[in-house]
């Protein structure tokens, strides 16, 4: 793998050749945290988790969603941004739109899998038709929609100056905060799709777009720094330093409010996740930046040492499908396992599902290769 790193001498963004293993590792970490969280909430239920499980275990899994979205932006920058001004762009744009259709298809199929154990057919149909939302699979719905509009934005983003990009991020944050006070004519579903809603476990496109755009900025920095040890070290320190400051700010706010443990429990219980709240986002994004920095610190070596996570991150959709099917179709529905597991057992199931997802991805690739 090679890349042009002396970017001051060229007018365009350098292009990576092949995959960057550190990105797969970071994505794999996000998915692994998500699998553990889903195993616990799907098999035990949040209300049945002991306090020691909420903090620190379930508390730390809150890095997952922000890390996943940031890495989504990073991967877009690495794989697509440099091609937006070339004749290859129409083909690559179509690839993103086809991926959107694939993700949307599996989103709808997994809604059925999630709801099948305990929901009436009418409720499942209503959810499929956007009359309501599921819970555990809604992140796929977010990515399916994002993959429709992101290809339209990327060429504009590639040409925009840095100040314009930063202004866009800030503007979207402010717009999202303002829209939280708008009723949307009583259409809660539309509000949930655009800016989150407290009664629905959906991910708003406008409220989460700033994380995608921050990921795009980091992806460009990664392209220009990753293959130079000195520049990569600066990037890693910058990411981890910013993340540490955000974590410190979270605890600073908690100290001012007078109860640090209560603040940690609130985050573990998803307070401030839908819609995004200051405390939750400080903690979640801060932790995501630290984990991303660690993955990039010596990505090639770490990716080999943590190979199962790297494999999981190399095919996020397949890993997501695998763990949802195993938790909700096999364990909850076929084996009637909801409420049958202790919290430590659910954690063990989560760990096995991570390894199982990696094995499934490897096996399907091996089968494809040897056909």
N, C-alpha and C positions, 0 to 999 in steps of 0.2 A: 504494500500500500504506500503510495507516495502522494505528496501534496505540495503546492507552492505556498511557502510561508512568508516570503519576502513581499508582502502584499502592498507595500508602499510604492513599489515599482510598477504595479499593474492597476488598471482602472476597474477591474471586475473582481467579484468574489471568487476565491479559489475553489476548485472542485475536488471533492474526495473521490478516490478510486476504491470501490468496494465498501464494505461495512466498517464502521468503527465499533470495536467490541465494547468499549466503555459505555457507549450509548445503550447497547443491548443489556449490559450489566445494570445500569441505572434503571432502565425500564423493568428489568427482571426483579429488582429490589422492590419497586413500586407494586408490581403484581403479587409478589410474595407477601407483602404486608396486607394487600387487599384479600388474598386467599385466607390468611389467618383470621382477619377480621370477619370475613363472610362465614367461615367455618364456625366461629364462636357465635355470631349473631343468628346464623341459620339453624344451628343444632342445639344451642343452649338457650339463646335469647338474652338480650342485653340485661333485662331485669333480673336474670338469675346469675349474672356474673358476680363473683365476690369482689370486694373493694380492692384487694391486692391484684386482681386481674384487670380491673378498670385502670388502675394506676399502679405500675407503669405500662402493662402490656398493651391494653386496648388504647391507652393514651398515645403510645408511640406509633400505632398503626395509622394515626391521623396524618402522618407524613405522606401517605400513599397517594391520595387523590391529587394533591398539588404537584408531587413529583411526577406523576403520570402525565398531567397536562403540560408541565414544563418540558418534559422529555418529548412530548408530541411536537411542541414548537421547535425544539432543538433538531429533531429528526427531519422536520419539514425544511429547515434551513440547510441542513447538510445534504439532503437528497434532491431538493427541488429548487431552492432559491436561486442558485447560480445559473439555472437553466431557463429562467423566466424571460431572458432577453435573447434567447437563441431559437433557432428553427425547430428544436426538439420540444419546445414548451407545449404546443398543442397535444402531442402524444402523451407527455407526462401529466398534463392537466386532465386528460381523459382517464389516465390511470388512477388519479385521485378520485374522480367521480365514480368510476367503477368500484373502487374500494368502498366508497360511501354506500353504494347499493349492497355490497356484500355485508358490510357491518350492519346496515339497516335490516337486512334479511335475518341475520342471526340475532339481532336485538329482538325482533318479533318472535322468533322461534323460542328464544330463551325466556321471554315473558310467559309463554305457555308452560315451559318447564318449571319456572319459579312458582307460578300460581297454581299449578295442577294439584298439589297435595291437598289444599284446603280452601280453594276458591270455587264458586259456582261458575258454570260455563258462561252465563251471562256477564259476570264480572270480568272474566278473561277476555271475552269479545269486546266489552266496553274499553278495557285497557288497550287492546290491540288497535282500537279506533281512536285513540287519544282522548277517551272520555275520562280517564284517570291515569295514574302512573303506578308502576310496580315499585320495587325498592332496590333490590340487589343488582338488577341488570340495567338500570337507567343510565349508567355511565356510557353504555354502548349507544343509547339513543342520542346522547350529547355528541359523541364522535361522528355518528352518521350524519347529523345535520352540519356539524363543523366542517366536515370534508366536502360539503357542497359549496359553502361560501369562501372557504380559505383559498381555493385555487383562483378565485376572482380577485382576491386581495393581494396575493403574493407578487404579481408584477408591479403593482403600485407601491408595495412595501419595499421592493428591491430598488426602486428609483427614488424613494423618499429620503430626504436628509435626516441625520440623526435627531435633530431637534424636532422634526415633524413626527418621527416615530415615538419619541418620548411624549410629545404633546398628545398623540393619539392614545397612548396607554393611560395617561392621566385623565384625558377627556372621557374615556370609556369608564374609568373608575367612578368619576363624578356623575356621569350619566346614569350608570347603574344604581348608584345611591339615590339619585333623584327619582328614578322610575320605581323604586321600592315604595314610594308614597303615592304612586298613581294607581287607580283602581282597575284600569284596563277595561272599563265598562262591565266589571263583574266577571270577566273572563279569566278565571284563575289559571286555567290550563295555559293560555297564551302567556300570562305573566310568568308562570313557572318555566316555560320554554325560553323566555327571553332573559329574565333576571332572577330566577328562583322564586319560590313561594314557600312560606313556612309550613303549609299544610301538604306539600307534595315533595317527594324525594327526587326531584328533577334538577338538572344542572342547566342554569341559564346561559345562553350563548353570549349575551352582552356582558354579564357579570364575570364569566370565565375567560372571555377573549383577552383581557390584559395578561393573563398567565401565558396564553399561547404566544402573544407578541413578545413578552419577556423571554420566552423560550427561543423565539426566532433570533432575538438579539444575542442570546447566549450561544446559539448554534453558529452564528457568524463568527463570534469570538473564538469558538472551538475550532472552526476551520482554519483560522489564522494562527492559532496557538498550539494546537494539540501535538503536532509533530516536531515542535521545538521544545526541548526540556525546559529551557529558561522561561519561555512564554507560557508554557503549560503550567509551570509552577506558579506564575503570577495569576493566571486564571483561576487555578484551584484555590489559592489563598484569598482571592477576591470573593469567590463564591462562598467559601466557608466563613470568611469574615462577615459577609453580609448576612449569612444565615445565623451566625452566632449573635449578631446585633439584634436580629428580629426575635430570637429566642429570649435574649436578655430583656428586650422591650416587653415581651409577653409577661415575664416574671415581674418586671417593674410595674406594669399595670396591675397585676395580681396583688403585689405588695401594697400598692396605693389603696386598692379596694379592701385590703385587710385579711384576705383568706386565700392563701396560695393553693392549698389542697382543694378547696372548693372550685377554684378556677381550673385546676387540672381535671377534676372530675367532670366539670361542665364540658370541657373539650372532648374528653373520653366519651361522653354521652351525646356528642355531635351538636352541642349548643353552638350556634354561630356558623354552622356548615351550610344550611339552607334557610334563608339567604346568607351569604358570607358576612360574618361579623369580624370586628377588628381583632379580638383576642384569638379566635380560632385561626384566622389567616396569618397572623404573626407567627403562631406556633407551627402551623402546617407548612407554610411556605419557607419559614426559617429552617425547619428540619429538612425539607426537600432540598434546599440549596446546599446544606451540609452533606447530605447523602450523595448528591450529584457531584460535589467537589471530591468526595472520597472515591467515587467510582472513576473519576477522571485522573486522579492523582498518579496512578500507575495502571491505567486501564487494561493494557494487554495482559500483564501479570495477574491482576485481580480477576479479570475475566476468566482466566484459565483456572485459578484456584477455586473460584466460585462458579464453576462450569454449569451446574444445574440452573442457577439464577440467570446466567448468560443465555442459556438455551431457551428458558422461559421468556426472557425479554426479546429474543430474536423472532418470536411469533406470538405476539401478545394476544391476538384474537383467538388463536387455537388454545392457548393456555386459559383464557377466560371461559371459552366454551366448555373445556374439560372440567374446570372446577365447579361451574354452575350445574352441569349435568350430574356430576358425582354427588354434590351436596344435596340438591333439591330433587332430582329424579331418582337417584339410586338410594341415598341414605335416608332422606326424609319420606319419599313416597313409597318406593318399592320395599325398603327395609323398615319403614315406619319408625325412623330413628330420632325424630324430634323429641327433645326432652329426655332421651335415654342416655345421654353422654354427660359426664362431669366436665367441668371447665378444663382441667388438665387433659382429659381425653380429647376434647375438642381441639385444643392446641396441638395435640399429637396428630389428629386427623388433618389439621391444616398443614403441618409439616410434611405429612405423607402425600398430600395433594400437590404440594409444590414439586416434590420429587416425581410424582406420578405424571404431572403435566410435562415436566422436562423429558421423561421417558417416552411419553406419547408423541411429543414433537420429534424427538430423535428417531423413533420407530417409523413414523409416517414418512420422514425424509429418507430413511434407509430403504423403505419399501419403494418409494418413488424412484430412487436412484437405481435400484436393482430390477426394475421392471423390464 
